[in-house]
Amino acid sequence: MLCSLARPLQWGTVSTSAITEAAPLSLCAREPHVPADRLVAEMVPPPRFDAVRFDTYVPDPNQPSQSEAVTVLSSFAAGLGGAHATGAAKRRWFAKKPAAPTGPRGVYLDGGYGVGKTHLLASLWHATPAEPTLKAFGTFVELTNLVGALGFQQTVQTLSGHRLLCIDEFELDDPGDTVLVSTLLGRLVDAGVALAATSNTLPGKLGEGRFAAADFLREIQGLSARFRPLRIDGEDYRHRGLPEAPPPYADEQVTKAAYATEGASLDDFPGLLEHLAKVHPSRYGALTDGLRAVCLTDVRPVPDQSTALRLVVLADRLYDREVPVLASGLPFDRLFSDEMLNGGYRKKYFRAISRLTALARDAKGLVDQ
């Protein structure tokens, strides 16, 4: 299937006065090449979380664990002040080797979808008293992509001088990558880097206490003693007291909005899925550079798991960058099959549904302009 600008305009339906001179952009026309140094430089909280702080987090009064998390993480950040734990990057050859840090040098935020874990993790990054170049923030996928781009040893060398590494959405369902990252974290902890991580409790395990924390600590094996699990209870804030996601629009509405919105892209959904297979997921952030909206026609169920996992990464990058998504076809909660939603990667799919639903709400104003 060729990647195209959705469906042809229905000139009998769309007024030419609403059409700008320039045609919409197309994700399918983009093939970004991202140098390794950009991957390192972009290891900061994404735009959606650039301005968040502990005092902008609004705890649910019915969930005392949320207020407790703010208190614990604020203290954790304050404890990271001063010199690097080992100072390995600046220590003279004759300096006395410092003692290994005692007590947990890491914290793990354990909770379900939309309880504000990423908000808190980004707030920890901002609150840690160190220059941005001495702090790193990225998702588990972005960290594995960094290792792929730099190589294991160079990644260790690059990050070992940092004071803090924050890993969002630690993946418990990929044994190979988990072992790789666990080994990396072990080397970084030995170098004195403090760690913070989040992950999601599997949907089928909600309400079973610290299932995700137990899985996390088991997967990272030797690092278990370095982490303090911190439970955060609550309901998905993206749906808390908000209306249901708007239903999909007609193709003509989506096309008209794309032409009327400067900086919007317009693509046929099946064609976009095919294009994503040609772009490495580490480049999906660059794929969305400069976009003000993503318009998709003919949204339909994702055909297979490999395609679904690529779509999850794109959904994460769009959500991080607060890019609204306007679509025709099926609603986003019907993207993934029952088999996918009950399988090993289900937590990723539920996260994608939650985030795309939020972005669909953000896009509602594009139709009304």
CORBELRA-V554384 format. One line per field, one symbol per residue. ss: DSSP state (H for helix, E for strand, C for the rest). psi: psi as a letter, one per 30 degrees, with the letter a starting at -180 (. if undefined). burial: 1 if it has 24 or more other ideal C-beta (glycine too) atoms within 12 Angstrom, else 0. Layout:
# CORBELRA-V554384
ss=???
psi=???
burial=???
This chain:
# CORBELRA-V554384
ss=CCCCCCCCCCCCCCCHHHCCCCCCECHHHCCCCCCHHHHHHCCCCCHHHCCCCHHHCCCCCCCHHHHHHHHHHHHHHHCCCCCCCCCCCCCCCCCCCCCCCCCCCEEEEEECCCCCHHHHHHHHHHHCCCCHHHEEEEEHHHHHHHHHHHCHHHHHHHHCCCCEEEEECCCCCCHHHHHHHHHHHHHHHHCCCEEEEEEECCHHHCCCCCHHHHHHHHHCHHHHHHEEEEEECCCCCCCCCCCCCCCCECHHHHHHHHHHCCCEEEEEHHHHHHHHCCCCHHHHHHHCCCCCEEEEEEECCCCCHHHHHHHHHHHHHHHHCCCEEEEEECCHHHCCCHHHHCCCCHHHHHHHHHHHHHHHHHCHHHHHC
psi=kkkliblkkjffekkfffkleklllkeffkikjjlefeeefgilklefgegkleffkjkkffiffeeeeeeeeeeeeefglalkefgeffklfgkkklkkkllkglkkjjlakgggeeeeeeeeeefkilkefgkkklleeeeeeeeeefleeeeeeeffglfkjkjkhkjggjeeeeeeeeeeeeeeeffgkkkklllkkkefgkghbheeeeeeeeegcffeffkjkjkjllljffgjglllkklllleeeeeeeeffjkgllklkeeeeeeefffkkffgeeffgkfkflkkklhklkkfleeeeeeeeeeeeeeeeghjljkllbllfggekleeefgafgeeeeeeeeeeeeeeeeffeffff.
burial=001111101000000000000001111101000100001101111101100101001011001011001101110110110001110100000000000010011111111111111111111111110100011111111111111111000011011111111111111110001101111111111111111111111110010001111011101100110111111111011100000011011011111111111001111111111111101111111111001111111111110000111111111111111111111111011011000110001111111111111111111101100
